[in-house]
Amino acid sequence: MTKIQILGSGCAKCQQLTRNAEAAATALGLDYQIEKVTAVDDIVAYGVMRTPALAVDGQLKAAGRVLSADEIKPLLQS
């Protein structure tokens, strides 16, 4: 199972990134779980200074912008 983590406060951008990540994972036919990381200490532990951010299986993949589903797909496959 792929663990997709959305790091951020839960703002509109974080919600959009969540929807895009779900769309990418579904399009790839992945078995996945979405986890929302909202605690500031946990976000900083990833080295993130700007949210929203995306981590896959515990590895930070992007921060500071909302990726499209097409941008997320290769990140889920690597």
N, C-alpha and C positions, 0 to 999 in steps of 0.2 A: 504494500500500500504506500502510495506517495503522500507525504505530509507536506501540505502547502500552508505556510504561515504568512499572514498579513499583519505587518507591524504598523501600528498607528493608533490614533485616539478614537477611531470609529467615525471620523468625519466623512463627508460626501465623497472625497477622493478615495478614502480607504474602502468605502462601500463599493465604489466603481471598480477598484482594483480587485476586490473580492469577486464581483460578478464576472469580470474578465478572466480571472484565474479559473473559476468554475467552468466557464464556457470553453476555455482552452483544454482543460482536463477532460471534460465531457467529449469534446471533438476528437481527442486522442484515444478515447475509450479507456482511460486510466481508472484504476481503483484508487480513490484519493480521499483525504480527510483535510478539511479546512480548519485551521486554528487561528483565532484572532489574538494577537499579542498586543495588549493595551497598556501594560505597566511600563512606565518610563524607564525604570531600572533594567527591565528585560530588553527593551528596545535598544538602550545604550550599550548593553552587553554585546549586541551584534555589531556595534560600531556605527550605528545609524544616527545621523545628526538631522536628517530631513526625512519626513514621512510623506506619503506612505512608502512602505518597503515590502519587498517580497523575498521570502526565504523558502527553499525547497529542501526537505529532509535535513533541516538545520543549517543549511548553507545559504548565506545571503546572496541573492542574485541581482537585485536592483533596489535602488533607494532614491527618493526624492521626486518620483514622477509616477503617473498612472500609465502602466504598460497596456497595450492592446492585447486582445486574446492571441493574435498572430505573433506578437512579440514574445508572449509567454510560452507558447508551444515549444520552441526549441530549448527553453530553460528547463522545461519539465522532462525533456527527453535526454538531457545530458547527465 
